[in-house]
């Protein structure tokens, strides 16, 4: 190898080493005991029913330098549905509603993040429910990112809310008596991986 070629390669390596690397997004695993997906629906214009799913899994990334490059993927176990009344829960798990035997999971995968404030964003993603995938937008608040004193790892907490039409996913049973519009709420905690 000629000395001039070696010098050229060395110069390129040194230049690359001196170039600042792009910041890597932090990845968080869903902290299952402290994450919940909940929903409310209007019944007969009289009251709102509150339900929740206690089994949520997945991960999300936070790009602190470029928040719009952040992403999330959540999987919800539909059989973990709970409204506080066993007979109603059984009916909601049936083919009239969530059909948990055929569709044991509901999934949300983000496709776009639009920053709306210092700690707020609109997160649009594909929600798959009953085998149907439709876009849903959530208003998201970053509550905090802090280091866990015990594990020395970062924790990140979010609150999110959005509205969807259940009939868009084929869930049309008793639309009218029970509202088509469903308010979706997520309280999400993640542990840095």
C-alpha atoms as a printed R data frame, in Angstrom:
    type eleno elety resid chain resno       x       y      z
1   ATOM     1    CA   UNK     A     1   0.000   0.000  0.000
2   ATOM     2    CA   UNK     A     2   1.346   3.391 -0.907
3   ATOM     3    CA   UNK     A     3   1.982   5.779  1.972
4   ATOM     4    CA   UNK     A     4  -0.265   8.447  0.427
5   ATOM     5    CA   UNK     A     5  -3.190   5.965  0.288
6   ATOM     6    CA   UNK     A     6  -2.642   4.984  3.939
7   ATOM     7    CA   UNK     A     7  -2.558   8.654  4.930
8   ATOM     8    CA   UNK     A     8  -5.823   9.249  3.057
9   ATOM     9    CA   UNK     A     9  -7.590   6.364  4.811
10  ATOM    10    CA   UNK     A    10  -6.281   7.550  8.183
11  ATOM    11    CA   UNK     A    11  -7.636  11.040  7.505
12  ATOM    12    CA   UNK     A    12 -11.099   9.648  6.691
13  ATOM    13    CA   UNK     A    13 -11.161   7.529  9.890
14  ATOM    14    CA   UNK     A    14 -10.120  10.510 12.014
15  ATOM    15    CA   UNK     A    15 -12.755  12.718 10.343
16  ATOM    16    CA   UNK     A    16 -15.489  10.137 11.005
17  ATOM    17    CA   UNK     A    17 -14.423   9.774 14.625
18  ATOM    18    CA   UNK     A    18 -14.629  13.530 15.062
19  ATOM    19    CA   UNK     A    19 -18.107  13.778 13.519
20  ATOM    20    CA   UNK     A    20 -20.822  13.915 16.206
21  ATOM    21    CA   UNK     A    21 -23.073  10.877 16.001
22  ATOM    22    CA   UNK     A    22 -26.829  11.331 15.783
23  ATOM    23    CA   UNK     A    23 -28.549  10.947 19.124
24  ATOM    24    CA   UNK     A    24 -29.996   7.480 19.646
25  ATOM    25    CA   UNK     A    25 -33.606   7.273 20.773
26  ATOM    26    CA   UNK     A    26 -34.203   5.731 24.199
27  ATOM    27    CA   UNK     A    27 -36.284   2.539 24.139
28  ATOM    28    CA   UNK     A    28 -38.685   1.710 26.973
29  ATOM    29    CA   UNK     A    29 -40.519  -1.530 27.716
30  ATOM    30    CA   UNK     A    30 -44.088  -1.242 28.969
31  ATOM    31    CA   UNK     A    31 -44.185  -1.561 32.748
32  ATOM    32    CA   UNK     A    32 -47.126  -3.970 32.840
33  ATOM    33    CA   UNK     A    33 -48.265  -3.564 36.477
34  ATOM    34    CA   UNK     A    34 -48.405   0.229 36.110
35  ATOM    35    CA   UNK     A    35 -49.948   0.580 32.640
36  ATOM    36    CA   UNK     A    36 -53.659   0.510 31.860
37  ATOM    37    CA   UNK     A    37 -55.868   1.117 28.840
38  ATOM    38    CA   UNK     A    38 -59.377   2.303 29.721
39  ATOM    39    CA   UNK     A    39 -62.485   3.391 27.846
40  ATOM    40    CA   UNK     A    40 -65.824   5.073 28.425
41  ATOM    41    CA   UNK     A    41 -69.070   4.791 26.476
42  ATOM    42    CA   UNK     A    42 -72.391   6.561 26.928
43  ATOM    43    CA   UNK     A    43 -75.394   4.391 27.851
44  ATOM    44    CA   UNK     A    44 -78.845   5.687 26.842
45  ATOM    45    CA   UNK     A    45 -77.682   9.243 27.444
46  ATOM    46    CA   UNK     A    46 -77.947   8.529 31.157
47  ATOM    47    CA   UNK     A    47 -74.522   7.432 32.372
48  ATOM    48    CA   UNK     A    48 -71.074   6.591 31.105
49  ATOM    49    CA   UNK     A    49 -69.712   3.104 31.555
50  ATOM    50    CA   UNK     A    50 -66.024   2.802 32.393
51  ATOM    51    CA   UNK     A    51 -64.044  -0.271 31.397
52  ATOM    52    CA   UNK     A    52 -60.384  -1.170 31.299
53  ATOM    53    CA   UNK     A    53 -57.856  -3.690 30.038
54  ATOM    54    CA   UNK     A    54 -55.308  -4.695 32.658
55  ATOM    55    CA   UNK     A    55 -52.892  -6.599 30.397
56  ATOM    56    CA   UNK     A    56 -50.874  -4.320 28.120
57  ATOM    57    CA   UNK     A    57 -47.494  -5.077 26.563
58  ATOM    58    CA   UNK     A    58 -45.144  -3.435 24.075
59  ATOM    59    CA   UNK     A    59 -42.489  -0.771 23.883
60  ATOM    60    CA   UNK     A    60 -41.931   2.810 22.853
61  ATOM    61    CA   UNK     A    61 -39.015   5.013 21.894
62  ATOM    62    CA   UNK     A    62 -38.377   8.601 22.873
63  ATOM    63    CA   UNK     A    63 -36.114  10.723 20.711
64  ATOM    64    CA   UNK     A    64 -35.313  13.607 23.033
65  ATOM    65    CA   UNK     A    65 -33.604  15.667 20.324
66  ATOM    66    CA   UNK     A    66 -36.318  15.083 17.738
67  ATOM    67    CA   UNK     A    67 -39.591  14.127 19.483
68  ATOM    68    CA   UNK     A    68 -41.496  13.674 16.212
69  ATOM    69    CA   UNK     A    69 -39.232  10.672 15.508
70  ATOM    70    CA   UNK     A    70 -40.525   8.903 18.640
71  ATOM    71    CA   UNK     A    71 -42.721   5.807 18.262
72  ATOM    72    CA   UNK     A    72 -44.876   3.318 20.160
73  ATOM    73    CA   UNK     A    73 -46.271  -0.173 19.744
74  ATOM    74    CA   UNK     A    74 -48.797  -1.519 22.267
75  ATOM    75    CA   UNK     A    75 -50.617  -4.849 22.426
76  ATOM    76    CA   UNK     A    76 -53.729  -5.167 24.600
77  ATOM    77    CA   UNK     A    77 -55.098  -8.515 25.800
78  ATOM    78    CA   UNK     A    78 -58.832  -8.145 25.105
79  ATOM    79    CA   UNK     A    79 -59.759 -10.912 27.562
80  ATOM    80    CA   UNK     A    80 -58.324  -8.759 30.367
81  ATOM    81    CA   UNK     A    81 -61.369  -6.471 30.023
82  ATOM    82    CA   UNK     A    82 -62.962  -5.437 33.327
83  ATOM    83    CA   UNK     A    83 -65.965  -3.202 34.068
84  ATOM    84    CA   UNK     A    84 -66.742  -4.319 37.621
85  ATOM    85    CA   UNK     A    85 -69.775  -6.450 36.705
86  ATOM    86    CA   UNK     A    86 -69.055 -10.074 35.774
87  ATOM    87    CA   UNK     A    87 -72.135 -10.687 33.581
88  ATOM    88    CA   UNK     A    88 -71.449  -7.519 31.570
89  ATOM    89    CA   UNK     A    89 -67.763  -8.427 31.211
90  ATOM    90    CA   UNK     A    90 -68.750 -11.848 29.852
91  ATOM    91    CA   UNK     A    91 -71.076 -10.217 27.312
92  ATOM    92    CA   UNK     A    92 -68.434  -7.673 26.278
93  ATOM    93    CA   UNK     A    93 -65.987 -10.535 25.645
94  ATOM    94    CA   UNK     A    94 -68.557 -12.278 23.410
95  ATOM    95    CA   UNK     A    95 -68.886 -11.967 19.591
96  ATOM    96    CA   UNK     A    96 -71.372  -9.090 20.127
97  ATOM    97    CA   UNK     A    97 -68.479  -6.876 21.193
98  ATOM    98    CA   UNK     A    98 -64.773  -7.775 21.540
99  ATOM    99    CA   UNK     A    99 -65.041 -11.430 20.448
100 ATOM   100    CA   UNK     A   100 -61.981 -12.352 22.485
101 ATOM   101    CA   UNK     A   101 -61.943 -15.993 21.385
102 ATOM   102    CA   UNK     A   102 -61.339 -15.041 17.750
103 ATOM   103    CA   UNK     A   103 -59.487 -11.765 18.380
104 ATOM   104    CA   UNK     A   104 -57.490 -12.095 21.620
105 ATOM   105    CA   UNK     A   105 -55.432  -8.956 20.951
106 ATOM   106    CA   UNK     A   106 -55.951  -5.331 20.077
107 ATOM   107    CA   UNK     A   107 -52.889  -3.499 18.777
108 ATOM   108    CA   UNK     A   108 -51.811   0.134 18.356
109 ATOM   109    CA   UNK     A   109 -48.752   1.022 16.261
110 ATOM   110    CA   UNK     A   110 -47.856   4.690 15.891
111 ATOM   111    CA   UNK     A   111 -47.302   6.148 12.434
112 ATOM   112    CA   UNK     A   112 -46.924   9.877 13.119
113 ATOM   113    CA   UNK     A   113 -46.065  12.195 16.003
114 ATOM   114    CA   UNK     A   114 -46.967  15.902 15.853
115 ATOM   115    CA   UNK     A   115 -45.610  18.030 18.668
116 ATOM   116    CA   UNK     A   116 -48.219  20.412 20.094
117 ATOM   117    CA   UNK     A   117 -46.353  21.805 23.104
118 ATOM   118    CA   UNK     A   118 -43.359  21.390 25.386
119 ATOM   119    CA   UNK     A   119 -44.659  18.057 26.701
120 ATOM   120    CA   UNK     A   120 -47.671  17.372 24.460
121 ATOM   121    CA   UNK     A   121 -48.220  15.772 21.080
122 ATOM   122    CA   UNK     A   122 -50.801  14.259 18.790
123 ATOM   123    CA   UNK     A   123 -49.847  10.655 18.108
124 ATOM   124    CA   UNK     A   124 -51.560   8.971 15.177
125 ATOM   125    CA   UNK     A   125 -51.342   5.245 14.731
126 ATOM   126    CA   UNK     A   126 -53.018   2.177 13.332
127 ATOM   127    CA   UNK     A   127 -55.404   0.505 15.769
128 ATOM   128    CA   UNK     A   128 -56.274  -3.103 14.970
129 ATOM   129    CA   UNK     A   129 -59.474  -4.330 16.619
130 ATOM   130    CA   UNK     A   130 -61.654  -7.271 15.544
131 ATOM   131    CA   UNK     A   131 -59.311  -7.835 12.604
132 ATOM   132    CA   UNK     A   132 -59.903  -4.311 11.245
133 ATOM   133    CA   UNK     A   133 -57.138  -1.703 11.143
134 ATOM   134    CA   UNK     A   134 -58.012   2.003 11.187
135 ATOM   135    CA   UNK     A   135 -56.090   5.189 12.075
136 ATOM   136    CA   UNK     A   136 -56.687   6.683 15.526
137 ATOM   137    CA   UNK     A   137 -55.201   9.902 16.930
138 ATOM   138    CA   UNK     A   138 -54.406  10.304 20.624
139 ATOM   139    CA   UNK     A   139 -53.632  13.501 22.529
140 ATOM   140    CA   UNK     A   140 -50.542  12.569 24.523
141 ATOM   141    CA   UNK     A   141 -48.919  14.241 27.536
142 ATOM   142    CA   UNK     A   142 -45.392  13.350 28.654
143 ATOM   143    CA   UNK     A   143 -45.832  13.401 32.424
144 ATOM   144    CA   UNK     A   144 -42.187  12.885 33.314
145 ATOM   145    CA   UNK     A   145 -38.939  11.076 32.642
146 ATOM   146    CA   UNK     A   146 -36.942  10.342 35.777
147 ATOM   147    CA   UNK     A   147 -34.412   7.881 37.118
148 ATOM   148    CA   UNK     A   148 -35.681   5.084 39.355
149 ATOM   149    CA   UNK     A   149 -33.747   5.317 42.635
150 ATOM   150    CA   UNK     A   150 -33.684   1.523 43.005
151 ATOM   151    CA   UNK     A   151 -32.812   0.343 39.493
152 ATOM   152    CA   UNK     A   152 -30.906   3.463 38.331
153 ATOM   153    CA   UNK     A   153 -32.795   3.166 35.037
154 ATOM   154    CA   UNK     A   154 -34.961   5.842 33.476
155 ATOM   155    CA   UNK     A   155 -38.744   5.658 33.775
156 ATOM   156    CA   UNK     A   156 -41.075   7.493 31.391
157 ATOM   157    CA   UNK     A   157 -44.754   8.148 32.051
158 ATOM   158    CA   UNK     A   158 -47.448   9.274 29.625
159 ATOM   159    CA   UNK     A   159 -51.181   9.984 29.665
160 ATOM   160    CA   UNK     A   160 -53.125   9.752 26.396
161 ATOM   161    CA   UNK     A   161 -56.720  10.181 25.292
162 ATOM   162    CA   UNK     A   162 -58.623   9.922 22.023
163 ATOM   163    CA   UNK     A   163 -61.980   9.033 20.487
164 ATOM   164    CA   UNK     A   164 -62.922   6.330 18.019
165 ATOM   165    CA   UNK     A   165 -66.104   4.989 16.468
166 ATOM   166    CA   UNK     A   166 -66.558   1.339 17.379
167 ATOM   167    CA   UNK     A   167 -68.693   0.725 14.282
168 ATOM   168    CA   UNK     A   168 -65.619   1.531 12.149
169 ATOM   169    CA   UNK     A   169 -64.167  -1.726 13.475
170 ATOM   170    CA   UNK     A   170 -67.369  -3.734 12.938
171 ATOM   171    CA   UNK     A   171 -68.613  -3.487 16.545
172 ATOM   172    CA   UNK     A   172 -72.183  -2.426 15.786
173 ATOM   173    CA   UNK     A   173 -74.165  -4.223 18.490
174 ATOM   174    CA   UNK     A   174 -76.685  -1.855 20.174
175 ATOM   175    CA   UNK     A   175 -75.242   1.270 18.499
176 ATOM   176    CA   UNK     A   176 -77.674   3.962 19.575
177 ATOM   177    CA   UNK     A   177 -78.488   2.586 23.005
178 ATOM   178    CA   UNK     A   178 -74.752   2.397 23.584
179 ATOM   179    CA   UNK     A   179 -72.808   5.203 21.944
180 ATOM   180    CA   UNK     A   180 -70.808   4.592 18.793
181 ATOM   181    CA   UNK     A   181 -68.179   7.045 20.059
182 ATOM   182    CA   UNK     A   182 -65.753   5.503 22.533
183 ATOM   183    CA   UNK     A   183 -63.291   7.564 24.544
184 ATOM   184    CA   UNK     A   184 -59.982   5.748 24.904
185 ATOM   185    CA   UNK     A   185 -57.558   6.569 27.744
186 ATOM   186    CA   UNK     A   186 -54.050   5.241 28.313
187 ATOM   187    CA   UNK     A   187 -51.864   5.576 31.388
188 ATOM   188    CA   UNK     A   188 -48.482   4.306 30.223
189 ATOM   189    CA   UNK     A   189 -45.317   3.713 32.218
190 ATOM   190    CA   UNK     A   190 -42.136   2.442 30.612
191 ATOM   191    CA   UNK     A   191 -38.797   1.131 31.923
192 ATOM   192    CA   UNK     A   192 -35.660   1.959 29.937
193 ATOM   193    CA   UNK     A   193 -34.302  -1.138 28.211
